[in-house]
Amino acid sequence: MTWLFDSKRPRNSGAFLRRSQQACAKDSRIVWVVTGLPVSHFSRYFTKNQKILMLVGDYVEDYEVMVPFQMLLMVGHEVSAVCPGKKAGEFVRTAIHDFEGDQTYSEKPGHRFTLNATFDDVKAEAFDALVIPGGRAPEYLRLDPKVLALVRAIAGAGKPIAAICHGPQILAAAGVIEGRSCSAYPAVGPEVTVAGGRFADIPVDKATVDGNLVTAPAWPAHPDWIAKFLKVLGTKIEA
């Protein structure tokens, strides 16, 4: 069952959401769609949210941090975006990587992305899943022993992990992809192989799943990557 709420009729919004929340408490199959409102307005009404950790750093790819962060919040999950050496409320710079006919991607300045959690406060056992965007950030984040320890703990617990583009550089450095099928930006393929993984050479708009691991080559794969990750998380969206 789907209820559709149009924010252009705000007079009944509060009553509608209260009724929706009450109905959902009685029947978990009820899902509603809210249009025209910011994510924070309605994400709290979803049930069975999971706590997801997102590892980011300066010059993380703009789309690859913004899109999954917002989409996971939209469906009701709690996402904590952290960066070593930075605190909640601070920001990281992003880079826009594009494919414009050159032999490799181009790079342009992106938006600032505000962190909503503090890296030093993170404990692996407090999270249900991990997301690692790509861009420049993984190059240096993989040098941080605390980052690697955190990734190993989450992977060792068998929790869902989604990585895209250069994100698998961190997985390779942490030694958690041996024997696993793993996609990444093609230039990262040799690192996947050296780490004992099986590099999945798939189209740029596709993702691959190996158990709890969901990976993709770059941001054109967002629809497939995020959909597959939600399935691994057990997230159900009914229409």
C-alpha positions in Angstrom: 0.0 0.0 0.0 1.4 3.4 -0.9 0.2 6.8 0.4 1.2 9.8 -1.7 1.6 13.2 0.0 2.0 16.4 -2.0 3.8 19.1 -0.1 1.9 21.7 -2.2 -1.0 21.1 0.2 0.8 21.8 3.5 -2.3 22.4 5.6 -2.8 18.7 6.2 0.8 17.7 6.3 1.2 17.3 10.1 -2.1 15.3 10.4 -1.1 13.2 7.4 2.3 12.3 8.8 0.8 11.5 12.2 -1.8 9.2 10.6 0.9 7.6 8.5 3.1 6.9 11.5 0.2 5.4 13.5 -0.8 3.2 10.5 2.7 2.0 9.9 3.0 1.0 13.6 0.1 -1.3 13.0 1.1 -2.6 9.6 4.8 -2.6 8.5 3.7 -3.1 4.9 2.5 0.4 4.6 4.9 2.7 2.9 4.3 6.3 1.8 6.0 8.6 -0.6 6.6 12.2 0.3 7.3 14.7 -2.5 8.9 18.1 -2.5 10.2 18.0 1.1 13.8 17.9 2.3 15.1 14.4 3.3 15.3 15.3 7.0 11.6 16.1 7.1 10.4 12.6 6.4 13.2 10.1 6.9 12.4 9.7 10.6 9.1 8.1 9.6 10.7 5.1 8.1 11.1 2.0 10.2 14.0 -0.5 10.8 16.7 2.1 10.0 20.3 0.9 10.1 23.4 2.8 11.2 25.8 3.2 8.2 29.3 4.6 8.4 30.7 6.6 5.5 34.4 7.1 5.2 35.4 10.3 3.4 38.3 12.6 3.0 39.4 15.7 1.2 38.7 15.5 -2.6 36.3 12.6 -2.3 34.4 12.5 -5.5 31.5 14.9 -5.3 28.7 12.7 -6.7 30.0 9.6 -5.0 29.6 11.2 -1.5 26.6 13.4 -2.0 24.3 10.9 -3.8 24.6 7.8 -1.6 24.6 10.0 1.6 21.3 11.6 0.6 19.7 8.5 -0.8 20.4 6.4 2.3 19.0 9.1 4.5 16.0 9.3 2.3 15.0 5.7 2.8 15.4 6.1 6.6 18.9 4.9 7.4 21.2 6.8 9.8 24.4 7.8 8.0 27.5 9.0 9.8 30.1 10.7 7.5 33.5 10.9 9.1 37.0 11.9 8.1 40.2 11.2 10.1 41.5 14.4 11.8 38.2 16.2 11.5 35.1 16.6 13.6 31.4 16.9 13.1 30.5 20.2 11.6 33.7 20.6 9.7 33.9 19.9 6.0 35.9 18.1 3.3 36.5 19.4 -0.2 35.2 17.3 -3.1 36.3 16.8 -6.6 34.2 16.2 -9.7 35.5 13.4 -11.9 34.0 13.4 -15.3 34.4 11.4 -18.5 34.9 13.8 -21.4 36.6 11.7 -24.1 40.2 11.9 -22.6 42.3 8.9 -21.8 41.4 9.2 -18.2 38.8 11.2 -16.1 39.0 15.0 -15.8 39.0 16.6 -12.4 37.3 19.9 -11.3 36.5 21.4 -7.9 33.3 20.3 -6.3 31.1 21.3 -3.4 32.1 21.3 0.2 30.7 18.3 2.1 29.9 18.8 5.8 30.7 16.0 8.1 28.0 15.0 10.6 30.1 12.8 12.9 33.6 12.7 14.4 36.1 10.0 13.3 37.7 9.7 16.8 34.3 8.8 18.2 33.6 5.9 15.8 33.5 2.3 17.0 33.0 -0.5 14.5 30.5 -2.3 16.6 28.2 0.7 16.6 27.5 0.4 12.8 25.6 -2.0 10.7 27.3 -1.2 7.3 30.0 0.7 5.6 30.2 3.0 2.5 33.4 4.1 0.9 33.1 6.6 -1.9 35.9 7.2 -4.5 37.8 10.2 -5.7 41.2 11.3 -4.4 40.5 10.6 -0.7 41.1 6.8 -0.7 44.7 7.4 -1.8 45.6 8.8 1.5 42.9 7.4 3.8 44.4 3.9 3.2 47.6 5.1 4.8 45.8 5.6 8.2 46.1 2.5 10.5 42.9 3.5 12.3 41.0 3.5 9.0 42.3 0.1 8.1 41.5 -1.3 11.5 38.0 0.0 11.3 37.5 -1.5 7.8 38.9 -4.9 9.0 36.6 -4.9 12.0 33.5 -4.2 9.9 34.5 -6.7 7.2 35.4 -9.3 9.7 31.9 -9.1 11.2 30.4 -9.8 7.8 28.6 -6.5 7.7 27.5 -5.0 4.3 30.1 -2.9 2.6 29.6 -0.7 -0.5 32.6 0.8 -2.3 32.8 2.6 -5.6 35.5 3.9 -8.0 38.7 4.4 -6.0 37.0 3.3 -2.8 38.3 -0.3 -3.1 41.8 1.0 -2.7 41.0 1.1 1.0 39.6 -2.4 0.9 42.7 -3.7 -0.9 45.0 -2.0 1.6 43.0 -3.5 4.5 43.4 -7.0 3.1 39.7 -7.7 3.1 39.0 -8.6 -0.6 41.1 -11.8 -1.0 39.1 -14.3 -3.0 36.3 -11.8 -3.5 34.8 -10.4 -6.7 35.3 -6.6 -6.6 34.7 -3.9 -9.1 36.5 -0.5 -9.1 37.6 2.2 -11.4 39.7 0.3 -14.1 42.9 1.9 -13.0 42.4 0.4 -9.5 42.0 -3.1 -11.0 45.7 -4.1 -10.6 45.4 -3.2 -6.9 42.4 -5.4 -6.5 44.3 -8.3 -8.1 47.5 -7.8 -6.1 45.3 -7.9 -2.9 44.0 -11.3 -3.9 40.6 -10.2 -5.2 39.0 -11.0 -8.6 38.7 -7.7 -10.5 35.2 -7.5 -12.0 35.5 -5.7 -15.3 31.9 -4.5 -15.7 30.2 -1.6 -17.5 30.6 1.8 -15.9 26.9 1.9 -15.1 26.7 -1.5 -13.4 27.5 -2.9 -9.9 28.5 -6.3 -8.7 27.7 -8.2 -5.5 29.8 -10.8 -3.7 28.0 -11.7 -0.5 28.1 -8.6 1.7 30.3 -6.7 -0.7 28.8 -4.3 -3.3 31.1 -2.5 -5.7 31.0 -0.5 -8.8 33.4 1.3 -11.3 32.2 5.0 -10.9 29.2 7.3 -10.3 27.3 6.4 -13.5 26.6 3.1 -11.6 24.8 4.9 -8.8 21.3 3.5 -9.6 22.4 -0.1 -9.8 25.0 0.2 -7.0 22.6 1.8 -4.5 19.8 -0.5 -5.4 22.0 -3.6 -4.9 23.3 -2.2 -1.6 19.8 -1.6 -0.3 19.0 -5.2 -1.2 22.0 -6.5 0.8 21.0 -4.2 3.7 17.5 -5.8 3.6 15.8 -2.4 2.9 12.4 -2.8 1.4 10.7 -0.1 -0.6 7.2 -1.0 -1.8 5.2 0.9 -4.4 
